[in-house]
Each structure stands twice: as structure tokens, then as C-alpha cells.
């Protein structure tokens, strides 16, 4: 059985796209290749050398002069304590100390266990270089300055110290963290920062793997109707029994992509990109896509991620819809953060693999590859989305392969993290590997690549 699964994975890239249902550009989850929609943001003063870069998944983010994305590491309570940077403390908890033992903050592990690969472990400030401020720099807007332990100056934003990530190389990379809820695991994750979105006070943005979705101030989803004309609502009395207009105040003024529709004298409705906005009265919960099941109605996105590579499919599973390979087998991502005080990520091939190998193979790389096979790809294949790449992996270690390594595995990676299928998924729609690992797979384990989940709040959701 395991051999059959491995052979199927190895042949993935060679399968004809015509023989399988692909993720089409017309799918409700993805933007079209030609789409140029980008999320607008509010302009505000920034320090010299700081810029805003538009990214495919995270929207507009702050970056340094070289284009490296900026992050904060905000304090978070764990099971047995907390770690991260405290707001307004004026102190960075990311230092030059190299931690060698577990902290005991993430039970059930006690403190004092040696961390893996100590000969390669780096300090927090090497993995997360502080964003240096010149000695004569002055605060501007939300940007302030703190003094580090060594006397150097570091920029802070919103009263939290700011860092770049050693995982980012090109301008627009956002590989050190994500704004998507729970997609970074259950540790104290670093989060990219950026300017506030340009949306009315009545609305907000919710981040998912398929893009940034508009929600109202209570986090209920916002929709548009095909029955409406540009700048005109055709939602009549019958329609209003199920759909509620997103009302704009009497003083609201058109701005950028936002306009105002007068429903009746003194009653205004917001429109986005000329389409009047509504909430769905029958929505059972916040951040829902249930309303999009009604013919002619759609969730509203400020921007969408591009489709995955050719050959990937979308499958109905027992609790939602998932991304799958060409054979319909569910795709999984891997979460991991260690239990040191600096909460280093262990979810990528540049980090220690001991955690992943313990979860999926009892420390045996071969058993791990059989349990959660990599999704194979042709070397050098290109995609429209920069979120998807092909990585060369050393099968014996799980780290990146050496240049020209003969037995290297060429695998698909999402955000530079390999993706997998699961040996005990036997038919399209099976998702038996979801929550495989510790704390339902959030801290150290595997989560299905959920595109739509109407029942549970899973990582990689939408």
C-alpha cells in the first residue's frame, strides 16, 4: 500500500492535466491570472528607508530599504508562562542568547530537555535581525525607537520592536510569519506588519489562504449580488428578507474604490468597486462563505491569491473543501514551533527536522516519507503564484538537498514549506491526516490545507 502511494506521488508531475479536474481560474477561491486587484491601504508617515510592498497573500506590508518584510513578535500566553515582546516595554526579548534547553512553557514538556541540532542553533537576533534605527532617528507616527541591550537603536511599530526574517530573501517574501489566524501553529509566532487597510469603519479585513475577505464590524461576511447594477441595488423587499444592506452613515463620502448607494432618502449603502454590499441574515457564524452558496451571490475579497500549480484539485471532504493533488488526495501542511524561550520555528527544511520525524515516523525518515509522502514535482517547473515553489529535499534528513545531490527529491512547497499527502487517505475527500500530531497538529503536526471549512476553525482555512 505504502509503495503504491509513493509511486503515485512520484508520478504526480507527469500526470496529464486533461485527465484530472484542475483548480480553474474561475473557481470561487482563486483570482484569475489576469486579475490586478490589490488591497488599498491608508497612507501614513514612515521613517526614512521604510516602504510598503504589495504581496500576494498578506496584502500591503512594511519592508526595509532592501525590500525585506517587517515583523513583530507580540507577547503571548502559553500553557506555563509567556514569551515574546511586551507592548510599550521599550525592551526586545529577541537577544543574542543561544538557548540550549526547553523552557517548559508549552506543556506537557518540562523544562531542561536539550534542544535538537544545538551545533547549528542560532540566536534569536540572527534569525530575526532587529530593524536598526540610526542614532539620530526621530519617532514618526506609530514608529518609535527603543534601545537594545548593546546600546544600539531599534525601530518599534505600535509599541512593539520590529524585525526582519532570515527566511526572506526577495522583496515581497513573507516567509517568516503570516496574518492568517492559526496558520503559524500554536507557539508565539512572528507576524508581518503593514499599514491599515483602506476600509470604512463599519468594515474590516479577514485573512485566509485564498485572499483577504471583507467582513463587517462584527466579523460577519460581506457579499455582492449579480442582480445589482454598478452603483445600484436591485435587492427588493423579498431579497431583503435574507440579505441586509451594509449601511453607510449619512455623512459618508465616496473615496477610491468605495462609493455610496442611496437606497432611499437618508438611507445609504456602501458599495465596493461599484458593487453594493450586504450581509447574509442566515449566516450561522462569522467569516462564513455560506452565502456564496446562494446562486448569484459572492463573498467580497479586496485581493485574492493566485491559483495553485496545474494539477492540484479542490475536493469535498467530510467537513469542508480541501486542496488536493491530481489524484484527489488531500494536501497537508506541517506546523511546528519549539519550546525554547525564543520560540524558533521548526516547520521548514532549514530548521531541525527531529520534531517532524518524531511525529510522522518515530524518528525514521523512511517511515516518515511513507506516512506523509511529499507531493512530488518536476525540477524547475514554474507557477504563476510565488507562494508555490519546487524544493530539492534530502530524503535522509528532510533538509534542503545539496547542489546536484543525486537522490534529491523535488517536491512542491507552499511558502517554502513542503506539502504532503497521507498514507491512510484512500479516496478523494478523505482527510484522515488532519490534526495528526500534538495539540491537534497545531503545535507540532499536520493540518489539512483547508479552503473552506463550515464547521471547525482549522489552520490553512480558506
Secondary structure, 3 states (H helix, E strand, C coil): CHHHHHHHHHCHHHCCHHHCCCCCCCCCCCCCCCCCCCCCECCCCCCCCCEEEEECCCEEEEECCCCCECEECECEEECCEEECECCCCCCCCCCCCCCCECCCCCCCCCCCCECCCCCCCCCHHHHCCECEECCCCCCECCEEEEECCCCCEEEEECCEECECCCCCCCCCCCCCCCCCCCCCCCCCCCEECCCCECCCCCEEEEEECCEEEEEECCCCECEEECCCECCECCCCCCHHHCEEECEECCCCCCECCEEEEEEECCEEEEEECCEECEEECCCCCCCCCHHHHCCCEEECEEEECCCCCCCCEEEECCCEEEEECCCCCECEEEEEECCCCCCCECCCCCCCCHHHHHHHHCCCHHHHHHHCCECECCCCCCCCCCCEEEEEECCCCCCECCCCCCCCEEEEEECCEECECCCCCCCCCCCCCCCEEECCCCCEEEEECEEEECCCCCCCCC
